[in-house]
Amino acid sequence: MSDASRPRRSRRSANRRERKESAGKPGPGFVTRAIPYYEFLDEDGLVRLEDQADWLLEEVGIEFRDDPEALGIWREAGADVRGTRVRLARGMARELCRAAPSEFTQVARNPERSVRIGGKHQVFAPVYGPPFVRCLEKGRRYGAIEDFEKLVKITSQLPALGHSGFVTCEPCDLPVNKRHLDMLYAHMRYSDKPFLGAITEMSRAEDSVAMARILFGSDVVDANCVIMGNVNTNSPLLVDKVVSEAIRVYCGAGQGIVVAPFVLGGAMGPVTTAASVSQAFAEAMACCAFSQLVKPGAPFVLGNFLSSMSLKSGAPTFGMPEPVMSNFAIGQLARRLGVPLRSGGSLTASKLPDAQAAYESADSMLSTALGGANFVLHAAGWLEGGLVTGFEKLVLDADRLGAYQVMLRGMPLDDNALARDAYREVEPSGHFLGCAHTMENYETAYYDAVLSDSESFEQWTEKGSKDAMARAYERWNALLDAYQPPPMDEAVDEALCDFIARRKAAAEDKWY
């Protein structure tokens, strides 16, 4: 070996060790994109949508119902308030939105799992809200707290899901007015990823912020975003008290709020995509403006959930070209406004994690990724138009999210990526299988899709001829078998349990 070759090989060995070690470590719960956004609309198109949103806010207005304090906040700010209708002078909402941060960190109790939301960062979170769950063994059924805890534990171990979400399924075996306490405790105790809090009633939002103060300490909460609420406007053009009170609770405490108008085209918005996108943008922009009146600088994530509809049956449809276009357009609008965006996800109307679920979810998620959504709820586990959380679908989707993360990081173009040493070693008409560059990179060169079977037919047959659903069933059960709870200070755990017990004792159970 020549003296000149020793330093080169030494550097290659060091680089290989570094890549191998970094590949074995959990990465951050977010990906920082290194590729361009897909710019779907030109300047004229974007200006027309913004003009439409301004027209809606100025001429039609937004209803703020059942929350007199919210109306008082708007009056004091100079809005035109008549009854419960709030109209904003052209440009007023946009000016107020300037106070919202373009990006922020949501702190996790494990600091290594804190996430950056906004800017060029993208965070994936699981499905939110289904009352039913489905798995290969037990089929479709109402969700229970046992299912909920399992889903939190599985999500905690899926590296592509950087956020724990909140209502991964509804635990329908617990009282409606108390289940938020058990749900939030599960996220706090069984995961150390960031999470959302309750929003369905003002006291439940207050409970969530109070539990966050116990978990993190008031000093940390006062200085950081540690919890967010996620709410939907009551489209068309109605902000009910669930939304305005949640904004007042979370933003008033310096915490984050995600507001996503849910517009089902032809029902909660016009049948045309451009009108529905403009309406959703106007509703979300009004809520962003309101959040900054509550507390300037409070973290806000502008959302959009636009679904097309079968005009024959009235059923929502997913993965269709209209919502795909809306994901691109709302991304451009949010970036021009300067606020983080929530949109899209792995959405499907399919009842099972089958071919329909695969192609609808893939089309929806690809536009979500390319369009630049910073915070993605429903990124994994969504079935049946959001009625069902699928255990198999959760891990299948998460496997594909890892592939999207690789794409978003872009194509490396450093010396190792260009592989000139490999060309020096391998003669024309040779092969690269055993060359030094391949040996140095083979463990990290390509994304390893855990649930994709790429073996020969004979190997696949010998292992039981398992389809994707069967492999996914084994995967999530293996994750549960391997689960280890993250450490928690006993005093903090006791304080959380004491708070929950006192809150439950203060009211009778309600099941509606």
N, C-alpha and C positions, 0 to 999 in steps of 0.2 A: 504493500500500500504506500502510495506516495505521501509525502508530508502535506502536499496541497489538498489531498482528498480528505484528510483527517478532520479538519475544521468543518468542511461541508457536511460530512456524515455526522459529526457531533451536533451541529446545528439542527440537522434533520431529526436526529433522535430526540433532542430537547423539544423541538416543535411537536413531534409526535406525542411525547409524554404530556405536553401542555394541552393538546387537543383532546387526548383521551381522558385526562383528568377533568377538563371542563365539560366534556360530554356526559360524564357520570354525575355531575352536580346538578341539582335543580336550578334552572335559570330563573330570571325574574318573571313575575306573573303577567308581564306585558311584553309586547314586541314593539320595537321602535322601527318603523318602516323605513326602508332605504330605496323604495321604488316610487315612481311618480303616481299621482292620483289619476284615475280615469276621468277626464274632463268631458262629460257627456254633452253639456250645453255650452253654446258660445255666449259671448257677452250680451248680445241682444236678448237671447232667451232668458238669461238670469235676471236681467233688468226687468223684463216683463213679469216674471214671477214675483220679484220683490215689489214691483209697483202694484200688483194684484193684492199682495199681503198688506201693503200700506193702505190700499183702498178699503179692504175689509175692516181694518182697525179703525179707520177714520170715518167711514160712511155707515157701515153696518154695525160695528162694535162687537164687544164680547160680553156675554152675561157672566156676572160674578154673583151667584145666588147663595142665600142662606148664610152669609158671612158679613154682617154689617161692619165689622172691623176692617175687613178687606176693602169695602167700599169707602170707608173713611180714609184709609191710606191712599187710595187713588184720588179722592177729592183734595186731600192736602197736597198731593203732587201736582195738581193742576189739570187732571183729566176731566173730561166732560162726562159726568155721572148723572144719569137720569133713571131713577128707579134702581134697577139692578143692572142696567146696561152701561157699560164703560166704553167710551170712544176716546181714541188717542190721536192727537194731531199728528200729521205726517212727520215722521222722523223721531217722534217722542220715544217710542218703544226702542228703536235702534240706539238712540243716545243713552238711554238707561242701561241697555245691555252692555255698553262699553265697560261698565264697572265689574262685570263678571270675569273671572280669570280665564284666559285661553287654555290653560292647563293647570293641573294641580295634582298633588299626591294624596291618595287615600291610604292612611297608615294602617297596617295590619299589626296584630299583637305580636307576631313574629316579624320584626323589621325587614328581614330578608324577603318577605312576601308582600311588602307594600307595593302598590301599583301607581303608575303615572297615567293619568287620564287627560287626554287632550293633546294638542300639538300633533306630532307624528307618532304618537303612541296608541296602541290598540290593545284592549283588554277583553277577554272572552269570559262570559259567565253562563251558567246553565239555564235551562228552561225555568220560567217563573209563572206560577199560578194554577196549574192544572188540578182539578179535583180528583182525577183518576190516575192510577198508575197501571202499568202493564209489564209483565215479565214472561219469559218463555214457560216457566213452571206453573205459575198461578193465573196467568191470563190477565184480563182487564178487571179492575175492581176499584172501589173508593180508596183513596189514599188514607193511611193511618200513620200515627207518630212513629211506629216501628219502621215503616217505609221511608219516612222523612229522614230519620236518623241515619239509615243506611245510605241514602242518597248523599247526605252531607259527608259521610265518611268516604264514600267512593270519590266524590268531587275533590275532596282534600288531597287525593293521591293522583289526580290526573293533571300532569304538568301543563297541558295546553289551556286548562281552565284556571286562570289566575285569580278568579273571584268566586266566592261561594254563593252569591246571590241571596235570595231569601226564601220565597215560597216555591221551593223546588217541587213540592206537591202540597196540596192542602191536607193536613192531618184531620180528617173528618170525624175521627173518634174523640176529638177534644172539643170542649165548648167553644163557640165562635168568639166569645168575648175574652177568652183566656188563652187560646192556643198560640197567640203571638209570643207569649212569654216562653213557652216550651220551645217554639221554633227558634227564637233568637238565642236562647240558651244553648240549643244544639249547635248552632253555628259558632258560638263563642267557645264551647267546651270541646267539640269534636273536630274542629278545624282551626287552623291559625292563619287562614287566608282572610282578606277583607270581605265584608258582608254588607247587606242592606238591612233596613229596619222596617217596622210596620207602619202602615199609612191609613188603614181603613177607618180609623176613628181617631180624633185628636188625642185622647188619653193614651191610645196605643202607641202613637208616635212619641208622646212624652215618655212613656215607659221605655221605649227603645233608646232614647237619648240618655235617660237615667241609667239604664243598664250599661251603656257605653261608658258612662262616667265611672261606674264601679269597676269595669274591666280595665280601662286605660288609665284612670285617674283624671280628676278635673283639670289639672294643669295641662295634661296632654290634649284633652278634648278642646280646651279653650284655645290652644295654639295650632291645632291640626284638624283636618277632616278625617274622622275615624269611622263615620257611618253616613249612609245616604238613604233617602227614601225614593221610591220609584212610583210615580203616579201617572194616570191617564186623564186627559181632559175628557169631558163628556161631549164629544163632537156630535153635531156641529156647533161650534162657537159658544160653548158653555163650560165655564170653570165652576164646578160646584165646590161646596165647602170641604169635601175630602181633599181636594187639591190645594185650595188656598190655605186651609189650616195646616196641612202637611208642610207647605212652604214656610209658613210662619214658625212652626216648631223647629224644623231642621235648619233652615237658613237663619232663623233667629238665634240659634245656638252656634252659628258659624259652621254648620255641617252642610253636606251636599244634598241637592235635590235633582232628580231626573224627571223631566216632564215629557211624555210621549203621547201626542194625540193619536188615538186609534181610529183611523178613518177607513171604513169599509165603503169603497167606491160604489155609488148608486144608492147608498143608505145613509151613512153619516157624512157624506160629502157627495158632490156631483159625480156623475159617471165618468167624467173626463179626468185623466191623470193630472194634467196641468193645474186644473182648478183644485183638486184634492191636495196636491202638494203645496200650493199657495195657502190653502186654508190651514193645513197642518202647521206650516211655517208661521202663519199669523198667530195661531193659538199658542204655540210654544214660545214665540217671541214675546207675547203679552205676559206669559208666566215668568219668563226670564226677567222682564222689566219689573214685574211685581216682586220677584225675589230680591232684586237689588234695592228696591224701596224698603223692603224689610231689613236687609243688612247689606250695604254695599260691599262687594268683594266676596260674598258667599258663593261657594262653588255651585255651578249650575251646568247641567248637561241637557242640551236641546235634543228632543227625541222626535222620531217619526215612525209610525207603524201604519203603513198604507197597504191594505189588502184589496185585491180585485175580488169580484163576486160573479158567480154564475147567475146571469140574469134570467135563466130558466127556473132555477130552484131557490135562489137566494142564498146559497151556501158560499162561504168564503173560499177562495182559491189561493194557492201559494205557489211560489216558484214560477209565476207567470211573468210575461214581459213587462206588464204595467208596474207592479211593485219593484221589479228589478230596475226599471228606469227611475223610479222614485228614489231608490237608494243612491243612485248616482247624483241625481239633481239635488237632493237634500244635503248631500255631502258638500257640494259646491256652495250652497247657500249658507251652511253653517260655518264654513271656513271664511266666507266673506263677512259674516257677522262677527267672527272671532271667538266662538264658543265651542266647547267640546260637543260631540255628536253621539247619540245613541240611535241605531237603526238596525234593521235586518235580523239575521240569525239563520239557523238551520231549520227552516220552516217547511211544513208539509201538511197536506190534508189527509195523507194516508193513515190507515188504522194500524199498520204494521211497519217495521223497519224493512220494507221491501224495495223493489225497483222504483216504484213511484216515490217513496220517501227519499231514495238516494238521489234521483235526478231533480226533484223539486228542491230538496235541501241544498244540493250542490249549486244550482243556479242562484238560489237566494243568498247563499253564503259567499259565493264568488263575487257577486255585486256588492255585498256588504264589505268584503275585504278591499276590493279595488276602489270602492267609493269612499273609503276612509272613515268608517264608523270607529269612534274612539272607545266606546263602551258598548258591548254587544250582549244584551240579554237574549235568551233563547238560542244561544250558540250551540247547545247540545241537549238532546233529550226530548225535543218537541215532537209530538204526534197528534194526529186527529184534530188539526186546527187549533191546537193549544189546550184541548180538553184532557190530554193524557201525557204523563211523563213515562217514557219508555226506558227501563233499566238497560236493555240492550242498545237502544238508540243513543243513550247517553254516552256509552263508551265508544260506540262506532263513530259518532260525531266528533268526540274528543280526539280520536285517532286522526281524523281528517283535519281538524283544526291545527294539529301539529304540522301538517303539510303546508297549510296556508301560512303559518308563521315562518316556515323556511322560505317560501316565496316572497313574503313581505320584507324579509331581511335582504333580499336581493342576491345577485350573483357575485361572489368574491372575484376580484381581479388582481390579487396580489401575485407575488412570484410563485408561491406554492400552487395557486389556482391555474396558472399558465403552464406549469409542469415542464419547463424546459429540460430539467435534469432527466425526466423520463424519456424524452426524445433522444437525448444523448446516449442513454443506456439501451434503448430498444431499436433494433435495426428495422428498416422498411420491410414490410410483410411479416414482421414478428408480432408478438402480443405483449400486452402490458400487465398480464395477470400476476406475474411474480416479480415485477420490477420494484426497486426500492421505493419509488414514489407511491405505488399502489399499496405496498405494505405499510407505509407511514400513514396513509389516509383511509384505509379501507373501513376502519371502525366508525369514521365520522363523515365519509364522503357523501353518503346519500341518506335521506330520511328513512328511518326504519318504521314502516307501518306495521304495528303490532298485530292488527286484526286482518290484514290482507294475506291471503294464502297464495304464494308464488311458487310452490313446489310442483313437482311433476304429478300427473294424474295417479301414478302408482303410489307415490308417497302419500298423497292426499287420501287415497283409498285405504292404505294401511293404517292411517290415523283416525279412521272412522267416517270418512266422507262428510265432514262437518261443513255446513254452510255458515255464512257470516253470522247469523243469529245465534247458532249454537256456540260458535267461537266467542261471541260477545257475552253470552250467558256465563261461560266458564271464566271469562276475563273479570267481570264485575264480582263474581263470587270469590275468585282468587284475591282480588283487592280487599274484600271484606275479611277474608281469612288472614291476610297479612297486615291488617290495619293496626296501628299503634296510636293511641291518643296523644296529641301534643301535650307537653307539660303545662300545668297551670298552678299558680300559687294557691295553696289550700285556703288561705284567708280570703282571696278574691272569689274562689268558688263558693265558699260558705256565704259570703256577702251576696252573691248573685242568687243563690238558692233561698236565702232569707228574704230578699226583695220579692222574688217570685211568690213565695208562700204568703207574704203579707198582702200582695196585690190580689192573689186569688181568693184569700179569705175576706176581702173587702166587698165582694159582689157575688151574687148568686149566678149559677151557670146559665148561660143563654145559648140556644142552639139555632138562632136565626140572626 
